[in-house]
Amino acid sequence: MFFQNAWAAFCQALGIGLTGQDLTATQMGLRAVVVYLAWLAAVRFADKRLLGKYSPFDVVLAVILGAVLGRAINGSTPFFETMGAGAVLVGMHWLFAILSARSHAFGRLVKGEERVLVWNGEVRRAEMQKCHLSERDLLEMLRLNGGVADPRDVAAAYLERNGEISVLAFRTARVVEVDVLAGVQTVRIAL
C-alpha cells in the first residue's frame, strides 16, 4: 500500500496520470519518457545479451517486453503494475540465462543448438533443408563470415543458436625451410 501511495504521488508530481482514462497527449508523452528511461537503465544493468546478437530466447523477451511496456505508455493497464510485470520478464530472462549457462540440457531446451552445415568441405544438404537455407544463402555467409568462396575450402560451418553462420576455413600450410647444418642439408616443414 505504501508503494502504491508513493507511486501515485510520484505520478501526479510528474503529471503522467494514474489511469489510462482521459490521458492527454502530453501525459502519454511523459509516460513514454519515464518508461524509456526506466527500462533503458534496467536493460543497461540487467544483461549484456539484450545488446548483442539476438537468439530466439532474446527475441521473445524483446517482443513481450515491448508489448507490456507499450500498455504502460498508452494507459490501457495500471502503470505501476505494468512496470512490475516488465521487471518480472527481465528477471525471468536473467534466471533462464543463468540456468542455461549452468545446464547444457536447459540451454538446449530454451536456446536450441547449433547445426553443422559444412563439414570437411562437404555441404550437408539435408541439414540445410531443415534450416531452410539455400545454396546461395550458404555461399553468401561463407564469403561474408569466412572469406571463403568455395565450400570445399571450409573445415566446418555452423548455423549458430543466434541465427548467425560461423565459418572455420581450412588452414593453409606454410612452408618453412630450416638449415640443419649450414651448407649441408635443408629441411622443409609444412606448418
N, C-alpha and C positions, 0 to 999 in steps of 0.2 A: 504494500500500500504506500509506503514511504517513497519508493522509487516512482510509482505512478504519479504521485502528487508532485514530486520534484520534476519529473518529466513534463507534466502539464505546465508547471511554472516556466520551465525552460522553453517549451514550445510557444507559450504565449509571449515570452520575452523576445524570442526570435521572430515572432509573427508568422509562424508556419501553420498554425491551425492545428486543432486536436483531431478532428474528424474529417472525413472526405467530403462531407456535405458542405456545399456552398464555398468551396475553396476558390480563391481568386487566382488569376494567373501569376500574380506576384508571390502568393503563398506557395503555389506549386513550384515556381522557380526557386524559392528559398528552400523548399523541401529537397529539390534536386541537388542544390549545393550541399546541404547537410548530408544527404545520403552519399553523394560522391566523395566528399572529404572523409567521412567516417569509414567508408569501405576502401578508399584509397589507402588509408592508414592500416586498416585490417589486413588487406592483401599485402601491403609492403612488409608488414611484420609477421604475417602468418606463414607464408610458404613461397619459396622461390619458384616452385613448379608452375605457379599461375602466370609467371612472367616469361616462361620459356616455351618450348615446343609443346603443343597440346597432344595428349593421348586421349582416347575416348573417356578415360577416367576423369581427365581435367575438363573436357568439353561439357560433360554432364553437369558438373558444378557450375561452370560459367553460364550455361543456359538457364538452369534453375535459379541461380542466384540473381541473374538479370530479371527473370520473371517476378521473383519475390520482391526485389527491391523496387521494381517499377511500380508495384502496388503501393509501396510507401510514398512514392512521389505523387501518384495521382489520387491518393487518399481513399482507395477502394477497400483498404484494410487499416486497422489501427496502426499508427506509426511505430510506437514502441514495440508492440508485439511482432510486427513485421521485421524490424531491425533485429530482434531476438532470434527470429526464425533464420535470418541470414547468418547470424553468428553460429547457430546450430549446424547449418550446412557447411560452413567453413571448418568448424570443429570436426565434423564427420570426415571431411576430406583429409584433414590433417591426421586424424586417427587411422584412416584407411591407408594413408601413405606410410605411416609408421609400421602398421601391420604388414604391409606389402614389402617393406624393407627387411622385416624380420622373418617373414614366412614366404618362401618361394611359391608354395601352393596357393596361398591367399593372393599373392601378387599376380599369378597367372589367372586366377579367377576374376579379379577386378580390372586388370590391365591387359590381359591377353598374353600372347607370346610371339616372339619373332618367327618369321618364315624364311626358309632358305630358298632363294630364287635362282642362284647360280652357285654351282659347286665344282671346283677344279675345271673351270672353263665350259662346263655343260649347263645349259639352261634347263631348269626344271619346269617344264611347261604345265604339268598338272598343278603344281603349286601356284604358278602364275594365274591359271584359270580360277583356282579357288579364291585368289586375291583380286580377281577382276582386273588384271594388268595386261596390257597388250605388249607385244614385242617392241613397239615404238616407245611406249612408256619406259620400259626397262632400259632400252638403249639411251634414251634421254637422261635417265638418272645415272647410268654408268658414266656418261660424259660429264654431267654436272658434279657428281659426288666422288668420282674416282679418277677422272681424267683419262678414261679408257673408252675407246670407240668399239671394241670387239669383245664380246663375252668370253671368247677363248683366252683373253688376257686377264681374266678375273679368277682369283683363287676362290673367293666367296662374295656373294651379295645377299644381303638380308633385308626383308621388309620388316622394319623395327616396330615395336609396340606403339610408337607415336606416329606411325604412318610414313616416316622417312625411310629411304633406302640407303643403307650403308654399303660401301664397296671396298673390298680388300683385293688389290691387284697383286698379281704375281710379282715377286721381287725380281728385278733384272740382275743378272750376275755381273759382278765387277771383277775384272781380271787384274791381279797384282803380280808383278814379276819381282822375284826375290833372288838376289845373288847369294848362292850358298858359299862359294869360295870365289873370290874376285878373279875373273877371267876364266874360271874352270866350268862352272855349271850355273844355269839359271832355271829356277823353278817357277812355274805359273800356277797361281792359286786362284780359283774362282770363288768369290765371296757372295 
